[in-house]
């Protein structure tokens, strides 16, 4: 299994990667990107099974990244890990095609329950 982690914070990418290793997914190939624009390129070149993405990033936000993916016909499993927690944000994410949205701070248990349906 290959997972793309997209976040402008290197520290947060490391936290997501470490927490991912504590889920049922366990050891997997992890690819990283710093923003949505870089994420688009990585989806095309790396063909991940799952994308874990921040919402607020420079150059291209997470929601813009997801919109561009879906517009291009790509339906890779996609979830947000973000500090955004409003109902309208969650609605927009799900309507755009995200499978889940997790609010920071998060635990291995919350990540595992969110990604389990995506990797079954």
QUINORZI-V441174 format. One record per pair of residues at least 6 apart in sequence whose ideal C-beta (glycine too) atoms are under 6 Angstrom apart, sorted by the first residue. I is the first residue (numbers start at 0). J is the second residue. D is the distance in Angstrom with one decimal. If there is no record, write none. Layout:
I/J/D
I/J/D
//
This chain:
0/27/4.4
0/48/5.1
1/28/4.3
1/47/4.5
1/48/5.5
2/27/5.5
2/29/5.3
2/47/5.9
2/49/4.9
3/30/4.9
3/41/5.5
3/47/4.0
3/50/4.7
4/12/5.0
4/15/5.0
4/31/5.2
4/51/5.1
5/32/4.5
5/38/4.1
5/52/4.2
6/12/4.9
6/53/4.1
7/33/5.3
7/34/5.8
7/56/4.4
12/31/5.2
15/51/5.7
16/29/5.3
18/107/5.2
18/110/5.4
21/107/3.8
22/107/5.7
22/110/5.6
22/111/3.9
23/111/5.7
24/118/5.8
30/41/5.5
30/45/4.8
32/38/4.2
32/41/4.8
34/56/4.5
34/57/5.8
34/58/4.3
34/59/5.5
35/59/3.1
35/63/5.5
35/64/3.0
36/58/4.9
36/59/4.4
38/64/5.1
39/67/6.0
49/76/4.6
49/117/5.5
50/75/5.7
50/77/4.6
51/78/5.7
51/80/5.5
52/61/4.4
52/79/5.6
53/61/5.4
53/81/5.6
54/61/4.4
54/79/5.6
54/81/3.8
54/83/4.7
61/79/5.9
65/77/5.8
65/95/5.2
66/95/5.8
69/96/4.6
76/98/5.6
76/117/3.9
77/97/5.1
78/97/5.9
78/98/5.4
78/99/4.3
78/113/5.9
79/92/5.5
79/97/5.7
79/100/4.3
80/101/4.9
82/103/4.9
84/102/4.6
89/100/5.2
92/100/4.8
98/117/5.4
99/113/4.1
101/109/5.8
101/113/5.4
//
